[in-house]
Amino acid sequence: MQDKNTKKPKNAVKTPCYIIDEQQIIKNLQILRDVANRAGCKILLAQKAFSAFALYPLIGEYLDGTTASGLHEAQLSHDYMKNENSKKENPKKENHVFSVAYSDAEFAEILQICDYIIFNSFGQWERFKQQIKAHETATNSKKNYGIRINPEHSTQGGGIYDPCATGSRLGVTAKNFPFADFSGISNIENDEIGENDENGETPKITGLHFHTLCQQNSDALESTVKAFEEKFSQCFGKLKWVNFGGGHHITRPNYDTEKLISVIKNFRQKYNLAVYLEPGEAIALNAGVLVSTVLDIIENNGKIAILDTSATCHMPDVLEMPYRPEVTTAAPKGEKPHSYVFGGVTCLAGDIIGEYSFDQPLQIGDTVTFTDMAIYSMVKNNTFNGINLPSIALQRANGTLAVLREFGYQDFLGRLG
Ligand SMILES: *Cc1c(COP(=O)(O)O)cnc(C)c1O
């Protein structure tokens, strides 16, 4: 804010601009590393929430790798998630991928770069099995293959973020899981757990994956793991790893990390399986802002401030989830004397960000800063109405501000034909 009663931002930037907070990312990563160490699990970055690859070398210092939703994110990880400066024994980061369905063309490339490939159905697994076998024979290498299952245990209010909702297309339910035919990797038959036979035998499923949580605490994981065990433990002996997905809000202040750690430790001890978590939000939670400028103030049933940003273009989750993002120096509507509806610059009547109140009247030219804008923002934004994309800047832990990227007409043009 630039009006009298508020501080000027430390570093004035051309708006709109996302500013990533490196210090907060480091704090989040420290928490995640500590959890991984104490629980004895591996933690991956779910890139779909946050793909600011300039920070990948930093993230690679703390996490075990990434997961991708498909080829492009997997390629991004392959190209940028390296920790070459690591003094540790294994600087290589794991590249996992889960896609609801792989296309033939995409799968051939995924086979080249991913270490763990997770399928949403046994149909997809069967479809690509021969291609996998040919690849493994040609390269004399082994990868891990997994199946996403649906534990049918909803821990949230349903809606578009609940993969356990009735009729969900995400994951194989116990009813549709071919337990009788499922050989997987037998811990008993193979000395080296999880390694496929040397004689070129058909590759096998080595793990199961679920992802059912969204912004949840560890009690939701605890009950989900219980449902997972009840429905699927009959095949755990044929596996070597499980992946508990994302949605663990580990880095938020009231998250119960001790419960998380005990759930994972108990599971590992009981079944002797490696455990993965793949949070997205938790890596960059509260680690970025979107800075915008007031362009106009109009009246209709109260004051409406038009900003040089947009809910639908630059913070689409505000409309999709939906939710009201926080603004620094503002209170909810009516709490302070001067209330405004914040609206975006697009033609969409519903391009409304929320209602806010301030101690002093807003002025045209004032800066408005939305918090917690590093996640599901840059990765989801778009140029509807030809609106320019916000620049991306990094507030470094050493105090300097670096503009990583600015956008313009060419970026709009480059996505059209
Ligand atoms: C979305 C997603 C994640 C990350 O979820 P967050 O809520 O950002 O932690 C992890 N795995 C899968 C399969 C996902 O779809």
The ligand as a MOL file (V3000), in Angstrom:
LIG
                    3D

  0  0  0     0  0            999 V3000
M  V30 BEGIN CTAB
M  V30 COUNTS 15 15 0 0 0
M  V30 BEGIN ATOM
M  V30 1 C -2.7590 -32.4090 -6.6320 0
M  V30 2 C -1.9670 -33.6100 -6.3920 0
M  V30 3 C -0.9100 -33.5720 -5.4730 0
M  V30 4 C -0.5560 -32.3410 -4.6580 0
M  V30 5 O -1.6180 -31.9120 -3.8930 0
M  V30 6 P -1.4820 -30.6620 -2.8770 0
M  V30 7 O -2.8860 -30.4650 -2.4350 0
M  V30 8 O -0.9670 -29.4980 -3.6440 0
M  V30 9 O -0.5670 -31.0780 -1.7930 0
M  V30 10 C -0.1820 -34.7380 -5.3030 0
M  V30 11 N -0.4700 -35.8610 -6.0120 0
M  V30 12 C -1.4750 -35.9100 -6.9020 0
M  V30 13 C -1.7370 -37.1660 -7.6520 0
M  V30 14 C -2.2540 -34.7910 -7.1270 0
M  V30 15 O -3.2590 -34.8510 -8.0060 0
M  V30 END ATOM
M  V30 BEGIN BOND
M  V30 1 1 1 2
M  V30 2 1 2 3
M  V30 3 2 2 14
M  V30 4 1 3 4
M  V30 5 2 3 10
M  V30 6 1 4 5
M  V30 7 1 5 6
M  V30 8 2 6 7
M  V30 9 1 6 8
M  V30 10 1 6 9
M  V30 11 1 10 11
M  V30 12 2 11 12
M  V30 13 1 12 13
M  V30 14 1 12 14
M  V30 15 1 14 15
M  V30 END BOND
M  V30 END CTAB
M  END
